[in-house]
């Protein structure tokens, strides 16, 4: 009985350790940022896809309250770096949103808020 226990245990451990490696995947990175210089909002987005061959489509919007004040549409492969400026009003809060599709698969919306002071 002891001679069978160790080979069976070894086989059991090999099966479960192999499954754990197969389940791991990379995830895309989406980083929006908003900063202010006087009455100018500096909007930036950095996106890195899962694979170097992935196509990236992004719709980037700047909102003040429920009103969209600027929209940019950008596309790239593998990674996308975006930077844009918009005139804003001091004392108001703004939200930068990013809707991303990577090789046809839509990701959840990413957003960041900031107040022009």
RODO-2510 file (C-alpha; in nm, 4 decimals, decimal comma):
residues 117
     n   res          X          Y          Z
     1     x     0,0000     0,0000     0,0000
     2     x     0,2816     0,2451     0,0827
     3     x     0,4413     0,1831    -0,2573
     4     x     0,1231     0,3047    -0,4303
     5     x     0,0616     0,6050    -0,2067
     6     x     0,3607     0,8172    -0,3152
     7     x     0,3151     0,7759    -0,6950
     8     x    -0,0546     0,8610    -0,6603
     9     x     0,0266     1,1645    -0,4435
    10     x     0,2891     1,2765    -0,6950
    11     x     0,0444     1,2415    -0,9833
    12     x    -0,2224     1,4341    -0,7877
    13     x     0,0181     1,7222    -0,7159
    14     x     0,1321     1,7405    -1,0789
    15     x    -0,2241     1,7634    -1,2099
    16     x    -0,3232     2,0465    -0,9766
    17     x    -0,0029     2,2471    -1,0153
    18     x    -0,0339     2,2370    -1,3962
    19     x    -0,3939     2,3622    -1,3811
    20     x    -0,2910     2,6648    -1,1736
    21     x    -0,0427     2,7800    -1,4381
    22     x    -0,2951     2,7418    -1,7204
    23     x    -0,5446     2,9702    -1,5432
    24     x    -0,3154     3,2737    -1,5145
    25     x    -0,3562     3,5525    -1,7735
    26     x    -0,2272     3,9037    -1,8239
    27     x    -0,4678     4,1895    -1,8023
    28     x    -0,4651     4,5131    -1,9982
    29     x    -0,3541     4,8282    -1,8143
    30     x    -0,5558     5,1490    -1,8505
    31     x    -0,4378     5,4593    -1,6629
    32     x    -0,6303     5,7880    -1,6995
    33     x    -0,5007     6,1087    -1,5386
    34     x    -0,6270     6,4663    -1,5084
    35     x    -0,4331     6,7627    -1,3747
    36     x    -0,4823     7,1392    -1,3912
    37     x    -0,2533     7,4269    -1,4758
    38     x    -0,4405     7,7518    -1,4269
    39     x    -0,7619     7,7143    -1,6258
    40     x    -0,6298     7,4357    -1,8486
    41     x    -0,7132     7,0702    -1,7847
    42     x    -0,4316     6,8375    -1,8890
    43     x    -0,5861     6,4995    -1,9752
    44     x    -0,3742     6,1920    -2,0345
    45     x    -0,4360     5,8216    -2,0844
    46     x    -0,1891     5,5339    -2,1009
    47     x    -0,3092     5,1920    -2,2227
    48     x    -0,1086     4,8705    -2,2587
    49     x    -0,2808     4,5753    -2,4276
    50     x    -0,2546     4,2091    -2,3281
    51     x    -0,0496     4,1151    -2,6349
    52     x     0,1724     4,3161    -2,8721
    53     x    -0,0628     4,2353    -3,1629
    54     x    -0,3829     4,3579    -2,9900
    55     x    -0,5700     4,6499    -3,1472
    56     x    -0,6755     4,9268    -2,9076
    57     x    -0,9721     5,1596    -2,9652
    58     x    -1,0376     5,4277    -2,7040
    59     x    -1,3040     5,6960    -2,6618
    60     x    -1,1819     5,9551    -2,4122
    61     x    -1,4250     6,2139    -2,2741
    62     x    -1,3986     6,5070    -2,0357
    63     x    -1,7161     6,5773    -1,8377
    64     x    -1,8269     6,8699    -1,6240
    65     x    -2,1310     6,7542    -1,4312
    66     x    -2,3479     6,5617    -1,6751
    67     x    -2,2206     6,7528    -1,9791
    68     x    -1,9460     6,6175    -2,2064
    69     x    -1,7217     6,9117    -2,2976
    70     x    -1,4609     6,7300    -2,5108
    71     x    -1,4313     6,3913    -2,6864
    72     x    -1,1264     6,2276    -2,8404
    73     x    -1,1211     5,8979    -3,0330
    74     x    -0,7843     5,7232    -3,0588
    75     x    -0,6614     5,3899    -3,1950
    76     x    -0,3331     5,2047    -3,1775
    77     x    -0,1731     4,8609    -3,1578
    78     x    -0,0049     4,7171    -2,8472
    79     x    -0,0072     5,0441    -2,6486
    80     x    -0,1654     5,3892    -2,6649
    81     x    -0,0356     5,7148    -2,5181
    82     x    -0,2731     6,0127    -2,5282
    83     x    -0,2449     6,3710    -2,4061
    84     x    -0,4871     6,6581    -2,4583
    85     x    -0,5699     7,0003    -2,3150
    86     x    -0,9030     7,1745    -2,2592
    87     x    -0,9916     7,5177    -2,1202
    88     x    -1,1874     7,4804    -1,7938
    89     x    -1,3367     7,6922    -1,5152
    90     x    -1,1803     7,7316    -1,1709
    91     x    -1,3778     7,5760    -0,8858
    92     x    -1,5498     7,3164    -1,1059
    93     x    -1,5038     6,9384    -1,0797
    94     x    -1,4258     6,7428    -1,3958
    95     x    -1,4270     6,3736    -1,4779
    96     x    -1,2120     6,2076    -1,7434
    97     x    -1,3613     5,8793    -1,8707
    98     x    -1,2064     5,6172    -2,0984
    99     x    -1,4063     5,3527    -2,2846
   100     x    -1,1648     5,0934    -2,4235
   101     x    -1,2008     4,8041    -2,6643
   102     x    -0,9034     4,5701    -2,7069
   103     x    -0,9216     4,3455    -3,0136
   104     x    -1,3004     4,3838    -3,0109
   105     x    -1,3458     4,3080    -2,6397
   106     x    -1,4919     4,5982    -2,4416
   107     x    -1,3430     4,6687    -2,0996
   108     x    -1,5272     4,8367    -1,8109
   109     x    -1,5149     5,2180    -1,8132
   110     x    -1,2162     5,3791    -1,6439
   111     x    -1,2434     5,7271    -1,4921
   112     x    -1,0723     5,9827    -1,2743
   113     x    -1,2022     6,3079    -1,1221
   114     x    -1,0331     6,6339    -1,0358
   115     x    -1,1228     6,9895    -0,9337
   116     x    -0,9700     7,2945    -1,0968
   117     x    -0,8458     7,5180    -0,8134
***
